[in-house]
Amino acid sequence: MRINSLSLYQFKNHQNLNIDLNADILCISGNNGVGKTNILDAIYMVCTCKSYFNPIDYQLIHHGEKIASINASFSGNQTIDLQLIIEEGKRKKLKNNGKLYEKLLQHIGLINAVMITPDDIELIKGNSEDRRRFIDITISQTDRTYLNCLSEYQKILDQRNKQLKLFAQHQFYDEILIESYNFQLIPHGNYIHEKRQEVLDKIQTYFNQFYSIIQSGNESVKLEYLSDLKEETIENLLKSSLSKDLALQRTTQGIHKDDISFQIDRFPLKKFGSQGQNKSFIIALKLAQFKFLSEVNKTSPLLLLDDIFEKIDETRAEKLIALISTEQFEQIFITDTHPERIRKYFVNGNKSIKFVEL
């Protein structure tokens, strides 16, 4: 699937922008602050229904306005015209060829996208929520059952946590009510746990291949899924942690506490990885995500590279270019303050290139 055109209305700092995107490689150039990243975020958002950078929808609306919209036209096996509407105080809406989705979840997986940005270093440096989000958005673009389980698990978890707070406020406890929440969490949690492990094992293979190419080192790297469910059932975890849950007024164990350990030579990457190793790790991880989505969905995701070549050295840049110049990467979007750098990297390639200057 390819995106041919994009129109932004009052989205972030773009009041009214129309771009023709009909090329293999789109280089969006301009000074810092002109909105290059916002264009990539708009593309990512019509694919996944979420901003890559900001989870608060109304903050995506141009300052002082009440509504924003993203219109995008795609072609491939079918022609798809998408319109995403963000309105202050309301839920965002998405139309596919003029037809409104009843639920945004129905759209996830139709068009895949992978973003690589300097902010991705937070996957290493940040908390477990960032890493869970990475694996969840990866699987959700390939597995509708997983997406539904994830949504239902979160709803039930929120209800259980609300009830734990009410117990504390009113100083009473209803065992049957808590067990009913536990019973509902179990099947969803089991599916999510099993799928995360399965997918991470597949991504590991792709990840090792990409890392060895980009880093050209002898170190071993590993992605390890960390979950209490490896040692115990959800049912037993929820029962054994009940006293703690009541005291803290929240559910302290379950798949919402899972994490992914990033390791280099069996040591935590967060503590022992060099700056160069961290960059290679993130790029390889995102390319592995791209490869996984391509293999499962039998179509090439959109690849969005935000300011990457400003942050990596010449050697890694050349290796990354060699990788993404292959046929498996169908359409690529790059932001850069120096368009001549992109011209140099792709001068002898066989992909069509278009430059958009803001």
C-alpha positions, 0 to 999 in steps of 0.5 A: 500500500502506498500513500499518494497525497496528504492534506492537513487542516489545522493539524499541529503547526500546519493550518492548510497543507497539501502534498503530493507524495507519489514517489518511492522516497519522499524527502521532507526538508526545511529548518527545525520547527517548520513541521517536518516531523508533524507530517510524518506523525500525520501519516502514522496517525491515519494508519494507526489512529494514534499520534506517535508523539502525543497521546492527547488528541486535542493537543494535536489541534492548531493552537487557538482552533477547535478542530483538525483533520488529516486527509490521505489517499492510498493505492494498492490492491484498492484505492482508499481515501481516509479522513481523520477528524480531531475535535476538541471535547469529542472522540476522534473520527475516521472515515474510509472512503466516506464511511465512518468507522463505528470503532477505530479498532476496526481500522488498525492493521489495514495500512501498516507504518513503522516510525524511526525517530531519535525519540526511540531511545526511550525504548531503552532509557524509558520505562516498561510502558514504552516497551509494552507499547512497542510490542502491542502496536506491532502485534495489533497491526497483524492480529485483530484478536490480540487488539480486541483482547488488549482493549478488553483487558484494559477496560476490565483492569480499569474497572477492577482498579476503580473497585479497589479504590472504592473498597478503600474509601468505603472500608468494605470488601466484596470477594465475589465481585473481585473474583468476577473481575479476575475471571474476566481478565484471565482469558484475555491476559493468557492470549496477550502473554502467549502472543507477545512471547511468540511474536518477540521470538520471531522479531528476535531472528530478524533483529539479530540479522539487522543488528549484525549488519548495522553494527558490524560487531561481535557482541551478542544482543537479545530481546527477552520477554519478562513476565510473571506469567512465565512462572505462575498463572494469572489466576494465582497471581491475582489471588496471591497479590490481593492483599497488596492490591487492596493496600495500594488500591490498584492491580499490581500483577498481570500482563500490564506489568510485563517488560522486555529486557534489551541485552548486549553480551548478556548485560542490560543495554541500558547500563552497558551499551555505548551510544553507538550500540544504542543507536544500532539497537534501536534501528535494528529493532525497528527494521525487525518490526518492519520485517515482521509486519511485512512477512505476516501481512504480505505487504510493505509497511510505510517506513517513516524516518524522522531526522535519523541521518542527523543523529547517526554517523556516516558508516551507520547511515550508509548501511541503513541506506543499503538496507532500505534501498532493497525492494522490500521497502516500497515507500519511504519518508525521510525528514532532514534539514539537509536535502543534499545529504539524501541526494548523495545517499540515494544518487545511484539508487533505483527508487524514484525520489521527490523532495518537498521543502517547507 
